[in-house]
Amino acid sequence: MYKKLTEGEQVGPDHHKFQLRGTAVECSLGQLWQADDVSTTTPVDVSLIMLDPIFLQNKPFLANFKKQIVRSKGISHPHVADIYGYFIHKGGLLFFAFEAVEGLSLDQLIASSNKNRINIKQIQGLLTQLSAAIISCSKHWHLPLGGIDNQFVFVNKKGGVKFLPISMREFFHEAENVPSSVYSYKSSCSPQALDNASIDASSDSYAVAYSAYCLLGGEKFPSTDTQEQRDEVKLSRPSEISDQQWDHLQQALSGDSKKRFANAADFIKSFFASEKNDPAESSEPPAEITLDSSANSATAGTQISFNLGKKAINFRLPFFVIPSLLLVLGIGVWLHLRGIFQRR
């Protein structure tokens, strides 16, 4: 059981304290907190994951945890969350600190996608950044990820995707006596990644394609699937994609590793080939993603959007303004035409 933690409480060793903010959010590894690093001259925003105490009794997990945290501190990528280190709190609680994230996860985005559909350009930008982050981690670790826990893929309003550089498959593939919630990453695993067989980067392309499938409205794969069940999974075609995109998606989610894309970047390039202004060629973040647009405006109105170069301009006009705007535009057109005819 957790020691009860509350907002404003300071956690960490005597030489390095963090002050908790807000309330905890449950996640696969325990609790996600927002906090201030108060050991610095000026407090710095950070995020913390307080590990479930059940993991502290698992020596193989603890050894793997320390290894993963240390190795990930060396990764430098704009879409990989910076890891600051792990710390022990009085009473034996263990947590790690990382770059502050805003809390919206890819898992939440997928869960809400049927109510608040994000468009194909936003999906393209999000998955392009996620793929780049995964490839960066894989190169640094010298091994593929093999599966994604979408609870640890964060979508920030500024900066886009922040991928938490930990491998849930490496933690729990052979683990025993752990909570079933840690296996949510298995929903994104290829058949080979569910088995003890060696895997390559095609399993990462499978995991990213799975996220694309879910964002487009496809049903999640059961995390309890066996290798054989995952190999025979039935796909339903998303309504908003072309025939060519459907072919690429089926290829990426093939049970045969030889038929899949070699890596996540190849899948992204092929799947979004028909989309203009490929985000892979730009440092621009994807358009801001808002889950409930109606809740963000107290005044009913019409959303106006346009592009100015690479910058998207968005604003809302209240309904009562629209008739006046149309009247002004109409008068302007009438005066312009009148001037033309008078000159004649």
Steps between C-alpha positions, in 0.01 A plus 500: 500500500608858431580737779230764453654785303337842477538824307771721649688210656871477430644168388851377434828471691619784723736635235241506220136586570196521275174669603186329372233694310141404420385142535646169390397322180511120505724338237648158422801554726324674787411868531582794273550830684583854394754666727751780550868418540570722801865401533590754231538877546177551307239220523476297178187324371547123478290186483544203733393139488474347846544125459239264642661348814428152364790547255744569782480135602605386153880498480523431123264793435702733724825412324336553160339824616830652611666391176226653284496831686879537480523410131212732403658804666736519203229536234462848352204539265225765479226236523657285773432615856824576686559262791651667808558194717346279767460584868401331825245658732485431873312182575659328202294646214684515169429749221660654194489855371478616140422798280162654584212371288149638485313180577316433173615156387461320171296242690249771601499638147415158357228446760338830408548473122144384432363817663766749399646388170842642422572553133743310281757783504507498880538121500782533248685756711452306822615166360792654311632641826432177689685296236800732514509467880481120490772475237724729707452281810553180305829628357617609845405169660614285204175301510139550385225609736261219408186664640359836607306579816300798375461623858863608471466687171409856599356765268597851610338818367848637440769273362269220390575140597712412801582128515608362838813297417431178688431155359201336665566182302852481639362552851221245492534256208624226732381645832288308748266604780439853372168686450324423172482874426870502408423294191302770317803542272427153359206638302754661265733200472560302184454121529878462525520757784244300697723195474856440611623520143755766408344813355617773265392853413201368302334438838534872570336582167221262607458688831480841330257365239286367784483851649399635157230233473356593841513875432305437179226323696618138498433286807785432741664159488459298823808517721435136590550372143734208442744506210260289294200722577690816408616339177136441405361836615221636280526862388208725413568767240489858633257710298726800448793344315570428133536155343877548491513599867290197591749278315792659687324464836429131441862448393630672815274285720589175329588209726790420267799718588638462147191665354501797738682830457862484612451777757248754623631779277443292186139437603438871566655601168288252304173542689501880477655521152186664360498772767667828404754684716631185664579580866799265474666772293412777742579588859152645537296326773159354411198724534379541856272216602202586719274224626181701559480811287145583610608522863769754419265774393235663714345662194346293222650578163674384187863389495707675231829344390754581232870467432747787480809338357574214737306659785139400560271785604196401706232716657132483589229745393186519717181435305366852558806649324461299180192684356671836560817376332305380197319836479829690505647273233186541287513880521868494410437288191206724395709818533784341304270400212328839506837674459586280201174578320524876576848512343353349187 
